[in-house]
Amino acid sequence: MASYPTDFFTSKTSMINKFKYLIKPPGWKHDGTSILSTDLRKEWAKKITNLLSYE
């Protein structure tokens, strides 16, 4: 997250995408290459459920 301000001002993305970085959920990228925090939570919940079902 430390590089966020640098990326915001130096990247070649459009102004609308730069604005979206401020309002979209954590992990959002304009090119769709990232995993959102909600997806990470779902994946974590599945792993926990699987671990608990083995006990």
Buried (B, 14 or more C-beta within 10 A) or exposed (E): EEEEEEEEEEEEBEEEBBEBBEEEEEEBBBEEEEEBEEEEEEEEEEEEEEEEEEE
